[in-house]
Amino acid sequence: KVLKCEEFYPHGFAGELDLVPEGKGLKMDPDMKPVLEVLISDSEGKYPKMMLSDGKLEVRILAARNLPASDVYLLAQASSDPYVRCEVANKPQSGRFRTKTVDKSLFPVWNHQHRMRGYE
């Protein structure tokens, strides 16, 4: 999912992003929409804030739910090994990060925090 700048700047963002499953053979319940929980605030964690005073943006990847299963086994429960890759356009150095991989989960929790410098 691409979050446009005007959706989080300068007021921040707290909410869910719908995920679009990619890949062949993904097993998922059609009634369960996969989502990612995200918070975007200033570097002091204040949300929302009208302007970012120090040019730093904090992105928190909290959790996901209802992810499709990419690992399907004959005798075991289907699962995935999810992670989140985030990239801010035009910020190749500070605007790119990846969460840790959560093994065998369709409801992963990351609580990952990343601060980006020079965001204006």
C-alpha positions in Angstrom: 0.0 0.0 0.0 1.3 3.5 -0.8 0.5 6.2 1.7 0.5 9.6 0.0 2.3 12.4 1.8 -0.9 14.5 2.2 -2.4 11.5 4.2 0.2 11.9 7.0 2.0 15.2 6.7 1.8 17.6 8.6 -1.0 16.1 10.8 0.3 12.6 11.3 -1.5 9.3 10.8 -2.9 6.7 13.1 -4.9 3.8 11.5 -5.0 0.8 9.4 -3.7 0.3 5.8 -5.4 -2.3 3.7 -3.0 -4.8 2.3 -3.2 -6.3 -1.1 -2.0 -10.0 -1.1 0.5 -10.8 -3.8 1.8 -14.1 -4.9 0.4 -17.4 -6.2 -1.2 -19.9 -4.0 -1.8 -17.7 -1.0 -4.4 -19.3 1.3 -6.7 -16.8 3.0 -10.2 -16.4 4.2 -12.1 -14.2 1.7 -14.1 -12.7 4.6 -11.0 -11.5 6.5 -9.3 -8.4 4.9 -5.5 -8.2 5.7 -4.5 -4.9 7.4 -1.4 -3.2 8.8 -1.6 -1.0 11.9 0.6 2.1 11.6 1.3 5.3 13.5 3.2 8.3 12.0 4.1 11.2 14.3 6.8 13.7 15.0 10.0 12.5 16.7 8.7 13.3 20.2 5.8 10.8 19.6 3.2 13.6 19.6 0.3 12.9 17.4 -1.1 14.7 15.6 1.0 17.8 15.4 0.7 20.6 13.0 4.3 20.9 12.0 7.4 18.7 12.6 9.7 21.0 14.5 12.9 19.2 14.1 12.5 17.7 10.6 12.3 14.1 12.0 9.4 11.8 11.3 8.7 8.7 13.4 7.0 5.7 11.8 5.7 2.9 14.0 4.8 -0.4 12.5 2.6 -1.9 15.1 1.0 -5.1 13.9 -0.9 -6.9 11.1 -3.9 -9.2 11.1 -5.6 -11.6 8.7 -2.5 -12.1 6.6 -2.7 -14.7 3.9 -0.9 -18.0 4.5 2.1 -18.4 2.2 3.5 -21.5 3.9 1.1 -24.4 3.6 2.0 -27.8 5.0 0.2 -31.1 4.8 0.0 -31.8 8.5 0.6 -28.4 10.1 -1.4 -25.2 10.2 -0.9 -22.8 7.3 1.2 -19.8 8.2 3.5 -17.0 7.0 6.8 -15.4 8.0 5.8 -11.8 7.6 7.9 -8.6 7.7 7.2 -5.0 6.6 9.4 -3.1 4.2 8.9 0.7 4.3 10.3 3.2 1.9 9.7 7.0 1.7 10.0 8.3 -1.8 13.0 10.5 -2.5 14.6 9.6 0.9 17.0 6.7 -0.1 19.2 6.9 3.0 16.9 7.6 5.9 13.6 6.7 4.4 14.0 3.0 4.0 13.7 0.3 6.7 12.5 -3.2 7.4 11.0 -4.8 10.4 12.2 -8.1 11.8 10.5 -11.3 10.5 7.9 -12.8 12.7 8.0 -16.6 12.2 4.9 -18.6 11.5 2.2 -15.9 12.1 -0.9 -14.6 10.4 -1.3 -12.0 13.2 2.2 -10.6 13.7 3.1 -7.9 16.2 6.2 -5.8 15.6 6.0 -2.6 17.6 8.8 -1.4 15.4 9.9 2.2 15.6 11.9 4.1 13.0 12.9 7.7 13.0 13.6 9.4 9.6 15.8 12.5 9.5 15.5 15.4 7.1 11.8 15.0 6.4 10.2 18.3 5.4 
